[in-house]
Amino acid sequence: MKSILNYHKRKATNGFLTLIILVSTFGLARCQATLSGLLISSGTLSPNFAPATLAYNASVSPLTASVTLTPTLTATSSTVKINGVQVANNTATAAIPLNVGANDIKAIVTAADGTTTTTYDITVTRQATGGAPAPPPTQTGQDLTTSNLSPSINLNFAGKSAWSSITPIIFYGTSFSHKYKNGTQWDLLIGPYVGAQIPIKDNTSYLPALMLPGTGIEINNYYTFGNDLKVTICPLNIGVKIISGFSDSSITILQHNIRQAIVFNYKDKAQISCQLTNGWHNLSSSSQAYFSQTFNLTNSHVEYLNVSLQGMLSQLSSNSTNPLYYVVTWQDFLTKGLNTLPNSRFLSFGLIANIDFKTGSNPSGTPEAAPFLHVR
């Protein structure tokens, strides 16, 4: 009889403990607000996912316009919203569009109790393309600073006189970028460049020399609007360049200029730009004298227009940060007395590379590459 009572006592005790465990487990599940896994469709999360780690980074190529995330809930009774849209457990989100630069994605897990939440921050950086730099290492809030090297080579033709030349150029620039809350971006690009003019046929190159790059320095500022189709206004760019071998001789003249431009860019893959340049050649008395002697003009001011079409050909390296572009440029003098001379207009075909030595992400803003204007 005693053993029977002990058996029923143990059974009741075990049942009570089981009930306590079930209730505790149910209570823990109701307040469980974590993910046990998170997958991204492109790139790799860094660090590797862990439920207690709440911030991640991933980098994708310039050609990756969107990503999806697949969350796995620790407790199936909880729910998850990614960028405000509820997502089923173990199900990929709809495509999340990416701007060039850093894109902040939030995954918020809500426990079954309806009050306990956990937020995971995922910053996906879509690498930039173009002659001005990709999202860089130095950053403060929504301000970025980058540096890059842009070598290029152009083959120039003037049809009437069969004049032609090659102009290799190397530009090294530092860009300061700021993105405003309304999405407008301002860029200041400063840098020196070294160029040469190598005659091929008809060595009368003094007129195109005024429009072609020499060796100098430029200061450019840009305002960019839009996302996939971006419009960039360049209100005032300034530069100084040295034109050597002027008028087929050992003469060197100086040009200082101001430039205005408008650029239309589609997804950093193709762009068309129009730039108006006003230049003067009176920084030194010898420059003024050589200019006046060559063109029989007392005023050293010139005005010329260029229209440029540019598109991306390929990537130079596997990290997708060093693109190669083709560029076609038409240039024409607008100055009276010069616009009727031979070689006053010409067409150029070229290749431009963007070599970015350091790339990084910007967790709190998304400044992008400044427009790629290589006609000085």
Contacts in CASP RR format, 6 or more apart in sequence:
PFRMAT RR
TARGET T0000
AUTHOR 0000-0000-0000
METHOD contacts of the structure
MODEL  1
MKSILNYHKRKATNGFLTLIILVSTFGLARCQATLSGLLISSGTLSPNFA
PATLAYNASVSPLTASVTLTPTLTATSSTVKINGVQVANNTATAAIPLNV
GANDIKAIVTAADGTTTTTYDITVTRQATGGAPAPPPTQTGQDLTTSNLS
PSINLNFAGKSAWSSITPIIFYGTSFSHKYKNGTQWDLLIGPYVGAQIPI
KDNTSYLPALMLPGTGIEINNYYTFGNDLKVTICPLNIGVKIISGFSDSS
ITILQHNIRQAIVFNYKDKAQISCQLTNGWHNLSSSSQAYFSQTFNLTNS
HVEYLNVSLQGMLSQLSSNSTNPLYYVVTWQDFLTKGLNTLPNSRFLSFG
LIANIDFKTGSNPSGTPEAAPFLHVR
29 75 0 8 1.000
29 77 0 8 1.000
29 112 0 8 1.000
30 77 0 8 1.000
30 111 0 8 1.000
30 112 0 8 1.000
30 113 0 8 1.000
31 111 0 8 1.000
31 112 0 8 1.000
31 113 0 8 1.000
31 116 0 8 1.000
32 74 0 8 1.000
32 75 0 8 1.000
32 77 0 8 1.000
32 78 0 8 1.000
32 111 0 8 1.000
32 112 0 8 1.000
32 116 0 8 1.000
33 75 0 8 1.000
33 78 0 8 1.000
33 109 0 8 1.000
33 110 0 8 1.000
33 111 0 8 1.000
33 116 0 8 1.000
33 117 0 8 1.000
33 118 0 8 1.000
34 51 0 8 1.000
34 52 0 8 1.000
34 73 0 8 1.000
34 74 0 8 1.000
34 75 0 8 1.000
34 109 0 8 1.000
34 118 0 8 1.000
35 49 0 8 1.000
35 51 0 8 1.000
35 71 0 8 1.000
35 72 0 8 1.000
35 73 0 8 1.000
35 74 0 8 1.000
35 80 0 8 1.000
35 107 0 8 1.000
35 109 0 8 1.000
35 118 0 8 1.000
35 120 0 8 1.000
36 51 0 8 1.000
36 72 0 8 1.000
36 73 0 8 1.000
36 74 0 8 1.000
37 49 0 8 1.000
37 51 0 8 1.000
37 71 0 8 1.000
37 72 0 8 1.000
38 45 0 8 1.000
38 49 0 8 1.000
38 56 0 8 1.000
38 69 0 8 1.000
38 70 0 8 1.000
38 71 0 8 1.000
38 72 0 8 1.000
38 107 0 8 1.000
38 120 0 8 1.000
38 122 0 8 1.000
39 69 0 8 1.000
39 70 0 8 1.000
40 58 0 8 1.000
40 67 0 8 1.000
40 68 0 8 1.000
40 69 0 8 1.000
40 122 0 8 1.000
40 124 0 8 1.000
41 67 0 8 1.000
41 68 0 8 1.000
41 69 0 8 1.000
41 70 0 8 1.000
41 92 0 8 1.000
42 58 0 8 1.000
42 60 0 8 1.000
42 61 0 8 1.000
42 64 0 8 1.000
42 67 0 8 1.000
43 58 0 8 1.000
43 59 0 8 1.000
43 60 0 8 1.000
43 67 0 8 1.000
44 58 0 8 1.000
45 56 0 8 1.000
45 57 0 8 1.000
45 58 0 8 1.000
45 122 0 8 1.000
46 56 0 8 1.000
46 57 0 8 1.000
46 58 0 8 1.000
47 53 0 8 1.000
47 56 0 8 1.000
49 56 0 8 1.000
51 74 0 8 1.000
54 118 0 8 1.000
54 119 0 8 1.000
54 120 0 8 1.000
54 121 0 8 1.000
55 120 0 8 1.000
55 121 0 8 1.000
55 123 0 8 1.000
56 120 0 8 1.000
56 121 0 8 1.000
56 122 0 8 1.000
56 123 0 8 1.000
57 122 0 8 1.000
57 123 0 8 1.000
57 124 0 8 1.000
57 125 0 8 1.000
57 361 0 8 1.000
57 363 0 8 1.000
58 67 0 8 1.000
58 122 0 8 1.000
58 123 0 8 1.000
58 124 0 8 1.000
58 125 0 8 1.000
59 124 0 8 1.000
59 125 0 8 1.000
59 127 0 8 1.000
59 360 0 8 1.000
59 361 0 8 1.000
60 67 0 8 1.000
60 98 0 8 1.000
60 124 0 8 1.000
60 125 0 8 1.000
60 126 0 8 1.000
60 127 0 8 1.000
61 126 0 8 1.000
61 127 0 8 1.000
61 315 0 8 1.000
61 320 0 8 1.000
62 100 0 8 1.000
62 126 0 8 1.000
62 127 0 8 1.000
62 128 0 8 1.000
62 129 0 8 1.000
62 268 0 8 1.000
62 320 0 8 1.000
62 323 0 8 1.000
63 320 0 8 1.000
64 98 0 8 1.000
64 126 0 8 1.000
65 97 0 8 1.000
65 98 0 8 1.000
65 126 0 8 1.000
65 267 0 8 1.000
66 95 0 8 1.000
66 96 0 8 1.000
66 97 0 8 1.000
66 98 0 8 1.000
67 95 0 8 1.000
67 96 0 8 1.000
67 98 0 8 1.000
67 124 0 8 1.000
68 92 0 8 1.000
68 93 0 8 1.000
68 94 0 8 1.000
68 95 0 8 1.000
68 96 0 8 1.000
69 82 0 8 1.000
69 87 0 8 1.000
69 92 0 8 1.000
69 93 0 8 1.000
69 96 0 8 1.000
69 105 0 8 1.000
69 107 0 8 1.000
69 122 0 8 1.000
70 90 0 8 1.000
70 91 0 8 1.000
70 92 0 8 1.000
70 93 0 8 1.000
71 80 0 8 1.000
71 82 0 8 1.000
71 87 0 8 1.000
71 89 0 8 1.000
71 90 0 8 1.000
71 107 0 8 1.000
71 109 0 8 1.000
72 89 0 8 1.000
72 90 0 8 1.000
73 79 0 8 1.000
73 80 0 8 1.000
73 89 0 8 1.000
73 109 0 8 1.000
75 111 0 8 1.000
75 112 0 8 1.000
76 89 0 8 1.000
77 111 0 8 1.000
77 112 0 8 1.000
78 109 0 8 1.000
78 110 0 8 1.000
78 111 0 8 1.000
78 112 0 8 1.000
79 86 0 8 1.000
79 109 0 8 1.000
79 110 0 8 1.000
80 86 0 8 1.000
80 87 0 8 1.000
80 89 0 8 1.000
80 107 0 8 1.000
80 108 0 8 1.000
80 109 0 8 1.000
80 110 0 8 1.000
81 87 0 8 1.000
81 107 0 8 1.000
81 108 0 8 1.000
81 110 0 8 1.000
82 93 0 8 1.000
82 96 0 8 1.000
82 105 0 8 1.000
82 106 0 8 1.000
82 107 0 8 1.000
82 108 0 8 1.000
83 93 0 8 1.000
83 96 0 8 1.000
83 105 0 8 1.000
83 106 0 8 1.000
84 106 0 8 1.000
84 108 0 8 1.000
85 93 0 8 1.000
85 94 0 8 1.000
87 93 0 8 1.000
96 103 0 8 1.000
96 105 0 8 1.000
96 124 0 8 1.000
98 124 0 8 1.000
98 126 0 8 1.000
99 126 0 8 1.000
99 227 0 8 1.000
99 366 0 8 1.000
99 368 0 8 1.000
100 126 0 8 1.000
100 127 0 8 1.000
100 128 0 8 1.000
100 129 0 8 1.000
100 135 0 8 1.000
100 268 0 8 1.000
100 366 0 8 1.000
100 368 0 8 1.000
100 369 0 8 1.000
101 125 0 8 1.000
101 126 0 8 1.000
101 127 0 8 1.000
101 128 0 8 1.000
101 134 0 8 1.000
101 135 0 8 1.000
101 361 0 8 1.000
101 362 0 8 1.000
101 365 0 8 1.000
101 366 0 8 1.000
101 367 0 8 1.000
101 368 0 8 1.000
102 123 0 8 1.000
102 124 0 8 1.000
102 125 0 8 1.000
102 135 0 8 1.000
102 361 0 8 1.000
102 362 0 8 1.000
102 363 0 8 1.000
102 364 0 8 1.000
102 365 0 8 1.000
102 366 0 8 1.000
103 123 0 8 1.000
103 124 0 8 1.000
103 125 0 8 1.000
103 126 0 8 1.000
103 366 0 8 1.000
104 121 0 8 1.000
104 122 0 8 1.000
104 123 0 8 1.000
104 363 0 8 1.000
104 364 0 8 1.000
105 121 0 8 1.000
105 122 0 8 1.000
105 123 0 8 1.000
105 124 0 8 1.000
106 119 0 8 1.000
106 120 0 8 1.000
106 121 0 8 1.000
106 122 0 8 1.000
107 119 0 8 1.000
107 120 0 8 1.000
107 122 0 8 1.000
108 117 0 8 1.000
108 118 0 8 1.000
108 119 0 8 1.000
108 120 0 8 1.000
109 117 0 8 1.000
109 118 0 8 1.000
109 119 0 8 1.000
109 120 0 8 1.000
110 116 0 8 1.000
110 117 0 8 1.000
111 117 0 8 1.000
123 361 0 8 1.000
123 363 0 8 1.000
125 135 0 8 1.000
125 360 0 8 1.000
125 361 0 8 1.000
125 362 0 8 1.000
127 134 0 8 1.000
127 135 0 8 1.000
127 319 0 8 1.000
127 320 0 8 1.000
127 321 0 8 1.000
127 359 0 8 1.000
128 134 0 8 1.000
128 135 0 8 1.000
128 268 0 8 1.000
128 321 0 8 1.000
128 368 0 8 1.000
128 369 0 8 1.000
129 268 0 8 1.000
129 269 0 8 1.000
129 312 0 8 1.000
129 323 0 8 1.000
129 354 0 8 1.000
129 369 0 8 1.000
130 268 0 8 1.000
130 323 0 8 1.000
130 325 0 8 1.000
130 354 0 8 1.000
130 369 0 8 1.000
130 372 0 8 1.000
131 148 0 8 1.000
131 150 0 8 1.000
131 325 0 8 1.000
131 352 0 8 1.000
131 354 0 8 1.000
131 369 0 8 1.000
131 370 0 8 1.000
131 372 0 8 1.000
131 374 0 8 1.000
132 146 0 8 1.000
132 148 0 8 1.000
132 173 0 8 1.000
132 175 0 8 1.000
132 187 0 8 1.000
132 189 0 8 1.000
132 369 0 8 1.000
132 370 0 8 1.000
132 371 0 8 1.000
132 372 0 8 1.000
133 146 0 8 1.000
133 147 0 8 1.000
133 148 0 8 1.000
133 173 0 8 1.000
133 175 0 8 1.000
133 356 0 8 1.000
133 369 0 8 1.000
133 370 0 8 1.000
134 146 0 8 1.000
134 148 0 8 1.000
134 321 0 8 1.000
134 356 0 8 1.000
134 359 0 8 1.000
134 360 0 8 1.000
134 369 0 8 1.000
135 144 0 8 1.000
135 146 0 8 1.000
135 359 0 8 1.000
135 360 0 8 1.000
135 361 0 8 1.000
135 362 0 8 1.000
135 366 0 8 1.000
135 367 0 8 1.000
135 368 0 8 1.000
136 144 0 8 1.000
136 145 0 8 1.000
136 146 0 8 1.000
136 147 0 8 1.000
136 358 0 8 1.000
136 359 0 8 1.000
136 360 0 8 1.000
136 362 0 8 1.000
137 146 0 8 1.000
137 358 0 8 1.000
137 359 0 8 1.000
137 360 0 8 1.000
138 144 0 8 1.000
138 145 0 8 1.000
138 146 0 8 1.000
139 145 0 8 1.000
139 362 0 8 1.000
139 363 0 8 1.000
139 364 0 8 1.000
141 362 0 8 1.000
141 364 0 8 1.000
141 365 0 8 1.000
142 178 0 8 1.000
142 179 0 8 1.000
142 180 0 8 1.000
142 362 0 8 1.000
142 364 0 8 1.000
142 365 0 8 1.000
142 366 0 8 1.000
142 367 0 8 1.000
143 176 0 8 1.000
143 177 0 8 1.000
143 178 0 8 1.000
143 367 0 8 1.000
144 175 0 8 1.000
144 176 0 8 1.000
144 177 0 8 1.000
144 178 0 8 1.000
144 362 0 8 1.000
144 367 0 8 1.000
145 174 0 8 1.000
145 175 0 8 1.000
145 176 0 8 1.000
145 177 0 8 1.000
146 174 0 8 1.000
146 175 0 8 1.000
146 177 0 8 1.000
146 356 0 8 1.000
146 358 0 8 1.000
147 172 0 8 1.000
147 173 0 8 1.000
147 174 0 8 1.000
147 175 0 8 1.000
147 357 0 8 1.000
147 358 0 8 1.000
148 172 0 8 1.000
148 173 0 8 1.000
148 175 0 8 1.000
148 354 0 8 1.000
148 355 0 8 1.000
148 356 0 8 1.000
148 357 0 8 1.000
149 170 0 8 1.000
149 171 0 8 1.000
149 172 0 8 1.000
149 173 0 8 1.000
149 354 0 8 1.000
149 355 0 8 1.000
149 357 0 8 1.000
150 170 0 8 1.000
150 171 0 8 1.000
150 172 0 8 1.000
150 173 0 8 1.000
150 352 0 8 1.000
150 353 0 8 1.000
150 354 0 8 1.000
150 355 0 8 1.000
150 374 0 8 1.000
151 168 0 8 1.000
151 169 0 8 1.000
151 170 0 8 1.000
151 171 0 8 1.000
151 352 0 8 1.000
151 353 0 8 1.000
151 355 0 8 1.000
152 168 0 8 1.000
152 169 0 8 1.000
152 170 0 8 1.000
152 171 0 8 1.000
152 327 0 8 1.000
152 350 0 8 1.000
152 351 0 8 1.000
152 352 0 8 1.000
152 353 0 8 1.000
152 374 0 8 1.000
153 166 0 8 1.000
153 167 0 8 1.000
153 168 0 8 1.000
153 169 0 8 1.000
153 350 0 8 1.000
153 351 0 8 1.000
154 166 0 8 1.000
154 167 0 8 1.000
154 168 0 8 1.000
154 169 0 8 1.000
154 327 0 8 1.000
154 329 0 8 1.000
154 348 0 8 1.000
154 349 0 8 1.000
154 350 0 8 1.000
155 164 0 8 1.000
155 165 0 8 1.000
155 166 0 8 1.000
155 348 0 8 1.000
155 349 0 8 1.000
155 350 0 8 1.000
156 164 0 8 1.000
156 165 0 8 1.000
156 166 0 8 1.000
156 167 0 8 1.000
156 208 0 8 1.000
156 212 0 8 1.000
156 346 0 8 1.000
156 347 0 8 1.000
156 348 0 8 1.000
157 163 0 8 1.000
157 164 0 8 1.000
157 346 0 8 1.000
157 347 0 8 1.000
157 348 0 8 1.000
158 164 0 8 1.000
158 208 0 8 1.000
158 342 0 8 1.000
158 343 0 8 1.000
158 345 0 8 1.000
158 346 0 8 1.000
158 347 0 8 1.000
159 346 0 8 1.000
159 347 0 8 1.000
160 342 0 8 1.000
160 343 0 8 1.000
161 202 0 8 1.000
161 204 0 8 1.000
161 342 0 8 1.000
161 343 0 8 1.000
162 201 0 8 1.000
162 202 0 8 1.000
163 201 0 8 1.000
163 202 0 8 1.000
163 204 0 8 1.000
163 205 0 8 1.000
163 208 0 8 1.000
163 342 0 8 1.000
163 343 0 8 1.000
163 346 0 8 1.000
164 199 0 8 1.000
164 200 0 8 1.000
164 201 0 8 1.000
164 202 0 8 1.000
165 197 0 8 1.000
165 198 0 8 1.000
165 199 0 8 1.000
165 200 0 8 1.000
165 205 0 8 1.000
165 208 0 8 1.000
165 212 0 8 1.000
166 197 0 8 1.000
166 198 0 8 1.000
166 200 0 8 1.000
167 195 0 8 1.000
167 196 0 8 1.000
167 197 0 8 1.000
167 198 0 8 1.000
167 212 0 8 1.000
167 213 0 8 1.000
167 348 0 8 1.000
168 195 0 8 1.000
168 196 0 8 1.000
168 198 0 8 1.000
169 193 0 8 1.000
169 194 0 8 1.000
169 195 0 8 1.000
169 213 0 8 1.000
169 214 0 8 1.000
169 374 0 8 1.000
170 193 0 8 1.000
170 194 0 8 1.000
170 195 0 8 1.000
171 191 0 8 1.000
171 192 0 8 1.000
171 193 0 8 1.000
171 374 0 8 1.000
172 191 0 8 1.000
172 192 0 8 1.000
172 193 0 8 1.000
173 189 0 8 1.000
173 190 0 8 1.000
173 191 0 8 1.000
173 192 0 8 1.000
174 189 0 8 1.000
174 190 0 8 1.000
174 191 0 8 1.000
175 187 0 8 1.000
175 188 0 8 1.000
175 189 0 8 1.000
175 190 0 8 1.000
175 370 0 8 1.000
176 187 0 8 1.000
176 188 0 8 1.000
176 189 0 8 1.000
177 185 0 8 1.000
177 186 0 8 1.000
177 187 0 8 1.000
177 188 0 8 1.000
177 367 0 8 1.000
177 368 0 8 1.000
177 370 0 8 1.000
178 185 0 8 1.000
178 186 0 8 1.000
178 367 0 8 1.000
179 185 0 8 1.000
179 186 0 8 1.000
179 365 0 8 1.000
179 366 0 8 1.000
179 367 0 8 1.000
179 368 0 8 1.000
180 186 0 8 1.000
183 225 0 8 1.000
183 226 0 8 1.000
184 223 0 8 1.000
184 224 0 8 1.000
184 225 0 8 1.000
185 222 0 8 1.000
185 223 0 8 1.000
185 224 0 8 1.000
185 367 0 8 1.000
185 368 0 8 1.000
186 221 0 8 1.000
186 222 0 8 1.000
186 223 0 8 1.000
186 224 0 8 1.000
187 220 0 8 1.000
187 221 0 8 1.000
187 222 0 8 1.000
187 224 0 8 1.000
187 367 0 8 1.000
187 370 0 8 1.000
187 371 0 8 1.000
188 219 0 8 1.000
188 220 0 8 1.000
188 221 0 8 1.000
189 218 0 8 1.000
189 219 0 8 1.000
189 220 0 8 1.000
189 221 0 8 1.000
189 222 0 8 1.000
189 370 0 8 1.000
190 217 0 8 1.000
190 218 0 8 1.000
190 219 0 8 1.000
190 220 0 8 1.000
191 217 0 8 1.000
191 218 0 8 1.000
191 219 0 8 1.000
192 215 0 8 1.000
192 216 0 8 1.000
192 217 0 8 1.000
193 213 0 8 1.000
193 214 0 8 1.000
193 215 0 8 1.000
193 216 0 8 1.000
193 217 0 8 1.000
193 218 0 8 1.000
193 376 0 8 1.000
194 214 0 8 1.000
194 215 0 8 1.000
194 216 0 8 1.000
195 213 0 8 1.000
195 214 0 8 1.000
195 215 0 8 1.000
196 214 0 8 1.000
197 205 0 8 1.000
197 209 0 8 1.000
197 212 0 8 1.000
197 214 0 8 1.000
197 245 0 8 1.000
199 205 0 8 1.000
203 248 0 8 1.000
204 248 0 8 1.000
204 342 0 8 1.000
204 343 0 8 1.000
205 248 0 8 1.000
205 343 0 8 1.000
206 246 0 8 1.000
206 247 0 8 1.000
206 248 0 8 1.000
206 294 0 8 1.000
207 333 0 8 1.000
207 338 0 8 1.000
207 341 0 8 1.000
207 342 0 8 1.000
207 343 0 8 1.000
207 344 0 8 1.000
208 331 0 8 1.000
208 343 0 8 1.000
208 346 0 8 1.000
209 243 0 8 1.000
209 245 0 8 1.000
209 246 0 8 1.000
210 243 0 8 1.000
210 255 0 8 1.000
210 281 0 8 1.000
210 302 0 8 1.000
210 304 0 8 1.000
211 277 0 8 1.000
211 304 0 8 1.000
211 306 0 8 1.000
211 331 0 8 1.000
211 333 0 8 1.000
211 346 0 8 1.000
211 375 0 8 1.000
213 241 0 8 1.000
213 374 0 8 1.000
213 375 0 8 1.000
213 376 0 8 1.000
214 241 0 8 1.000
214 242 0 8 1.000
214 243 0 8 1.000
214 244 0 8 1.000
214 376 0 8 1.000
215 241 0 8 1.000
215 242 0 8 1.000
215 244 0 8 1.000
216 239 0 8 1.000
216 240 0 8 1.000
216 241 0 8 1.000
216 242 0 8 1.000
216 376 0 8 1.000
217 239 0 8 1.000
217 240 0 8 1.000
218 237 0 8 1.000
218 238 0 8 1.000
218 239 0 8 1.000
218 240 0 8 1.000
218 376 0 8 1.000
219 237 0 8 1.000
219 238 0 8 1.000
219 239 0 8 1.000
220 234 0 8 1.000
220 237 0 8 1.000
220 259 0 8 1.000
220 370 0 8 1.000
220 373 0 8 1.000
221 234 0 8 1.000
221 235 0 8 1.000
221 236 0 8 1.000
221 237 0 8 1.000
222 232 0 8 1.000
222 233 0 8 1.000
222 234 0 8 1.000
222 263 0 8 1.000
222 370 0 8 1.000
222 371 0 8 1.000
223 232 0 8 1.000
223 233 0 8 1.000
223 234 0 8 1.000
223 235 0 8 1.000
224 230 0 8 1.000
224 231 0 8 1.000
224 232 0 8 1.000
224 368 0 8 1.000
224 370 0 8 1.000
224 371 0 8 1.000
225 231 0 8 1.000
225 232 0 8 1.000
225 233 0 8 1.000
228 266 0 8 1.000
228 267 0 8 1.000
229 264 0 8 1.000
229 265 0 8 1.000
229 266 0 8 1.000
229 267 0 8 1.000
230 263 0 8 1.000
230 264 0 8 1.000
230 265 0 8 1.000
230 266 0 8 1.000
230 368 0 8 1.000
231 262 0 8 1.000
231 263 0 8 1.000
231 264 0 8 1.000
231 265 0 8 1.000
232 261 0 8 1.000
232 262 0 8 1.000
232 263 0 8 1.000
232 264 0 8 1.000
232 265 0 8 1.000
232 370 0 8 1.000
232 371 0 8 1.000
233 261 0 8 1.000
233 262 0 8 1.000
234 259 0 8 1.000
234 260 0 8 1.000
234 261 0 8 1.000
234 262 0 8 1.000
234 263 0 8 1.000
234 275 0 8 1.000
234 371 0 8 1.000
234 373 0 8 1.000
235 260 0 8 1.000
236 258 0 8 1.000
236 259 0 8 1.000
236 260 0 8 1.000
237 258 0 8 1.000
237 259 0 8 1.000
237 260 0 8 1.000
237 261 0 8 1.000
237 373 0 8 1.000
238 256 0 8 1.000
238 257 0 8 1.000
238 258 0 8 1.000
238 259 0 8 1.000
239 256 0 8 1.000
239 257 0 8 1.000
239 258 0 8 1.000
239 259 0 8 1.000
239 376 0 8 1.000
240 254 0 8 1.000
240 255 0 8 1.000
240 256 0 8 1.000
240 257 0 8 1.000
240 283 0 8 1.000
241 254 0 8 1.000
241 255 0 8 1.000
241 257 0 8 1.000
241 376 0 8 1.000
242 252 0 8 1.000
242 253 0 8 1.000
242 254 0 8 1.000
243 252 0 8 1.000
243 253 0 8 1.000
243 254 0 8 1.000
243 255 0 8 1.000
244 252 0 8 1.000
245 251 0 8 1.000
245 252 0 8 1.000
246 252 0 8 1.000
246 253 0 8 1.000
246 290 0 8 1.000
246 294 0 8 1.000
247 290 0 8 1.000
247 294 0 8 1.000
251 290 0 8 1.000
253 281 0 8 1.000
253 284 0 8 1.000
253 286 0 8 1.000
253 287 0 8 1.000
253 290 0 8 1.000
253 291 0 8 1.000
254 281 0 8 1.000
254 283 0 8 1.000
254 284 0 8 1.000
254 287 0 8 1.000
255 279 0 8 1.000
255 280 0 8 1.000
255 281 0 8 1.000
255 283 0 8 1.000
255 287 0 8 1.000
256 279 0 8 1.000
256 280 0 8 1.000
256 283 0 8 1.000
257 277 0 8 1.000
257 278 0 8 1.000
257 279 0 8 1.000
257 280 0 8 1.000
257 376 0 8 1.000
258 277 0 8 1.000
258 278 0 8 1.000
258 279 0 8 1.000
259 275 0 8 1.000
259 276 0 8 1.000
259 277 0 8 1.000
259 278 0 8 1.000
260 275 0 8 1.000
260 276 0 8 1.000
261 273 0 8 1.000
261 274 0 8 1.000
261 275 0 8 1.000
261 276 0 8 1.000
261 371 0 8 1.000
261 373 0 8 1.000
262 273 0 8 1.000
262 274 0 8 1.000
263 271 0 8 1.000
263 272 0 8 1.000
263 273 0 8 1.000
263 371 0 8 1.000
263 373 0 8 1.000
264 271 0 8 1.000
264 272 0 8 1.000
264 273 0 8 1.000
265 271 0 8 1.000
265 371 0 8 1.000
268 312 0 8 1.000
268 368 0 8 1.000
268 369 0 8 1.000
269 311 0 8 1.000
269 312 0 8 1.000
270 309 0 8 1.000
270 310 0 8 1.000
270 311 0 8 1.000
270 312 0 8 1.000
271 309 0 8 1.000
271 310 0 8 1.000
271 311 0 8 1.000
271 371 0 8 1.000
271 372 0 8 1.000
272 307 0 8 1.000
272 308 0 8 1.000
272 309 0 8 1.000
272 310 0 8 1.000
273 307 0 8 1.000
273 308 0 8 1.000
273 310 0 8 1.000
273 371 0 8 1.000
273 373 0 8 1.000
274 305 0 8 1.000
274 306 0 8 1.000
274 307 0 8 1.000
274 308 0 8 1.000
275 305 0 8 1.000
275 306 0 8 1.000
275 308 0 8 1.000
275 373 0 8 1.000
275 375 0 8 1.000
276 303 0 8 1.000
276 304 0 8 1.000
276 305 0 8 1.000
277 303 0 8 1.000
277 304 0 8 1.000
277 305 0 8 1.000
277 306 0 8 1.000
277 375 0 8 1.000
278 301 0 8 1.000
278 302 0 8 1.000
278 303 0 8 1.000
279 301 0 8 1.000
279 302 0 8 1.000
279 303 0 8 1.000
280 300 0 8 1.000
280 301 0 8 1.000
280 302 0 8 1.000
281 287 0 8 1.000
281 288 0 8 1.000
281 290 0 8 1.000
281 291 0 8 1.000
281 300 0 8 1.000
281 302 0 8 1.000
282 288 0 8 1.000
282 291 0 8 1.000
282 300 0 8 1.000
287 300 0 8 1.000
288 300 0 8 1.000
291 297 0 8 1.000
291 300 0 8 1.000
292 298 0 8 1.000
292 300 0 8 1.000
295 337 0 8 1.000
295 338 0 8 1.000
297 337 0 8 1.000
297 338 0 8 1.000
301 335 0 8 1.000
302 333 0 8 1.000
302 335 0 8 1.000
302 338 0 8 1.000
303 333 0 8 1.000
303 334 0 8 1.000
303 335 0 8 1.000
304 331 0 8 1.000
304 332 0 8 1.000
304 333 0 8 1.000
304 334 0 8 1.000
304 335 0 8 1.000
305 331 0 8 1.000
305 332 0 8 1.000
305 334 0 8 1.000
306 329 0 8 1.000
306 330 0 8 1.000
306 331 0 8 1.000
306 332 0 8 1.000
306 375 0 8 1.000
307 329 0 8 1.000
307 330 0 8 1.000
308 327 0 8 1.000
308 328 0 8 1.000
308 329 0 8 1.000
308 330 0 8 1.000
308 373 0 8 1.000
308 374 0 8 1.000
308 375 0 8 1.000
309 327 0 8 1.000
309 328 0 8 1.000
309 329 0 8 1.000
310 325 0 8 1.000
310 326 0 8 1.000
310 327 0 8 1.000
310 328 0 8 1.000
310 352 0 8 1.000
310 372 0 8 1.000
311 325 0 8 1.000
311 326 0 8 1.000
311 327 0 8 1.000
312 323 0 8 1.000
312 324 0 8 1.000
312 325 0 8 1.000
313 323 0 8 1.000
313 324 0 8 1.000
313 325 0 8 1.000
313 326 0 8 1.000
313 351 0 8 1.000
314 323 0 8 1.000
314 324 0 8 1.000
315 322 0 8 1.000
315 323 0 8 1.000
315 324 0 8 1.000
316 322 0 8 1.000
316 323 0 8 1.000
316 324 0 8 1.000
316 353 0 8 1.000
316 355 0 8 1.000
319 359 0 8 1.000
321 356 0 8 1.000
321 359 0 8 1.000
322 353 0 8 1.000
322 354 0 8 1.000
322 355 0 8 1.000
322 356 0 8 1.000
323 353 0 8 1.000
323 354 0 8 1.000
324 351 0 8 1.000
324 352 0 8 1.000
324 353 0 8 1.000
325 351 0 8 1.000
325 352 0 8 1.000
325 353 0 8 1.000
325 354 0 8 1.000
325 372 0 8 1.000
326 349 0 8 1.000
326 350 0 8 1.000
326 351 0 8 1.000
326 352 0 8 1.000
327 348 0 8 1.000
327 349 0 8 1.000
327 350 0 8 1.000
327 351 0 8 1.000
327 352 0 8 1.000
327 374 0 8 1.000
328 347 0 8 1.000
328 348 0 8 1.000
328 349 0 8 1.000
328 350 0 8 1.000
329 347 0 8 1.000
329 348 0 8 1.000
329 375 0 8 1.000
330 345 0 8 1.000
330 346 0 8 1.000
330 347 0 8 1.000
330 348 0 8 1.000
331 345 0 8 1.000
331 346 0 8 1.000
331 347 0 8 1.000
331 348 0 8 1.000
331 375 0 8 1.000
332 339 0 8 1.000
332 344 0 8 1.000
332 345 0 8 1.000
333 339 0 8 1.000
333 341 0 8 1.000
333 344 0 8 1.000
333 345 0 8 1.000
338 344 0 8 1.000
339 345 0 8 1.000
352 372 0 8 1.000
352 374 0 8 1.000
354 372 0 8 1.000
END
